Amino acid sequence: MKKENKTAKRIFGIVGSPRKKGNTHILVSTILDGAKEEGATTEILFLGDLNIRECDGCHICWKGKQCSKKDDMNKLYPKIIQSNVIIFGTPVYWYGPTALMKCFIDRFVYFNCQENREKIRGKSAVVAVPFEEETPKTASLLIKFFEKSLQYLEMNLIAKILVPGVSRKGDILKKEDRLAEGYTLGRRLARYHKD
Ligand SMILES: Cc1cc2nc3c(=O)[nH]c(=O)nc-3n(C[C@H](O)[C@H](O)[C@H](O)COP(=O)(O)O)c2cc1C
């Protein structure tokens, strides 16, 4: 039986594109492959496979109770809390994140009370973003959204990886330099990330 490495970093990759085997999926997988190479424990998750409803601000989660939505997000909170690094992968959709990713982030309201804040404070985050247009400015609003939201949650946004100029499924495979950057980033996350 394989022994569990208790010191291994836990790196959780979130794919916010509804498209399987698409550019976000490939990018997030590549980062995780690099992390695995250095001994990290990794998990990838497709938001499109899950039922995650919108937050309606009832704030029952601030009273020590489970979210009133009773959906898949309740299974994700423990995974988020146990991870050392979260990779938020989303393509640019109309200059913002996908609706799947926005819905997921909205549910981080759970962490916006004193009791739950310590479960996320100081946790590392990476943002991984492919998009069609050639200019990096295309992702400016989306990056600002993550910077402000993660800062508000007292998380550390330690890396952003943007991949412009990819449109069709798998186009990112031609961007070998960006994928190499992602792989190296994954290795770095596993090696140097401190708890
Ligand atoms: C609904 C929708 C909106 C999009 N909006 C933009 C956009 O504003 N700017 C852009 O450069 N690309 C935009 N794109 C293109 C995607 O960002 C691009 O195809 C990306 O590589 C998709 O990643 P995926 O393969 O992981 O789904 C949009 C695509 C869709 C389907």
The ligand as an ORCA input file, in Angstrom:
! r2SCAN-3c Opt
* xyz 0 1
  C     -19.152     33.176    -23.766
  C     -17.739     33.452    -24.203
  C     -17.208     34.712    -23.995
  C     -15.884     34.985    -24.357
  N     -15.385     36.235    -24.139
  C     -14.088     36.505    -24.500
  C     -13.548     37.808    -24.314
  O     -14.187     38.736    -23.808
  N     -12.260     38.030    -24.694
  C     -11.478     37.025    -25.253
  O     -10.308     37.271    -25.568
  N     -11.971     35.785    -25.416
  C     -13.251     35.493    -25.067
  N     -13.768     34.241    -25.261
  C     -12.877     33.168    -25.795
  C     -12.290     32.260    -24.701
  O     -11.684     33.002    -23.657
  C     -11.249     31.320    -25.312
  O     -11.857     30.551    -26.341
  C     -10.617     30.399    -24.300
  O      -9.473     29.819    -24.852
  C     -11.587     29.314    -23.842
  O     -10.956     28.499    -22.883
  P     -11.432     26.978    -22.644
  O     -10.910     26.193    -23.824
  O     -10.793     26.582    -21.367
  O     -12.922     26.986    -22.554
  C     -15.089     33.953    -24.924
  C     -15.634     32.680    -25.140
  C     -16.963     32.434    -24.798
  C     -17.532     31.058    -25.067
*
